[in-house]
């Protein structure tokens, strides 16, 4: 896949290059989509409409929500068994 590959933190450039290479991504300066490493997270940006903002996924937060949901299901199951 070709998109603009942008690393905003120069100290992370080699890590970002390794990551994008592993994922098979290639830089295309003419692409309207950009994968941006902000130093804190990876974002997908539509460069021709900056007012839309970036898209990113908080994988840690998602994992916590899933874990909390699983715990809630287990607690309900135990409550049903205990009557």
Secondary structure, DSSP 8 states (H G I E B T S, - for coil): -EEEEEES-GGGHHHHHHHHHHTT-EE-TT-SEEEEE-SS-EEEEETT-GGG-EE---HHHHHHHHHHHHHHHHHHHHHHHH-
